[in-house]
Amino acid sequence: MEEVSMEQIVMELVVNAGNARSKSMEAIKAAKKGDLDLSKEKIKEANELLNKAHDFQTKLIQSEASGEVIKINLLMVHAQDHLMNAMTVRDLAKEIISMYKEFKK
């Protein structure tokens, strides 16, 4: 990964996690309309975005583990909150989609 500033890393976390959450919500809406193929695709997109966000989070962790002092500020906390929220919404979306599949049977 190219060298990026701490602010860029935090913003990448926010953007990718926020987009992943949106894709997860789109997946639920597609399943609700009966389009299970689209819901599956939206979950795949959410996973890809979460993987990007996780890569940036890992960069932060590696920096701190190598001795760099990581300044914790409100933006950093906000970014971590976004990531955890997006992961939770994605997990719940998968469960909701599974229920819609059962209803469809």
TAQUIUR-V770537 format. One line per field, one symbol per residue. psi: psi as a letter, one per 20 degrees, with the letter a starting at -180 (. if undefined). burial: # if it has 24 or more other ideal C-beta (glycine too) atoms within 12 Angstrom, else .. A space follows every 50 residues. Layout:
psi->???
burial->???
This chain:
psi->pqpqrghggghhggghgghggghghhgghghhijnhgghgghhggggghh ggghghghggghghhjipoopprhhgggghggghghggggghghgggggh gghh.
burial->.....#..##.###.#############.##....#..#..##.###.## .###.##.##...............#..##.##.###.##..##.##..# .....
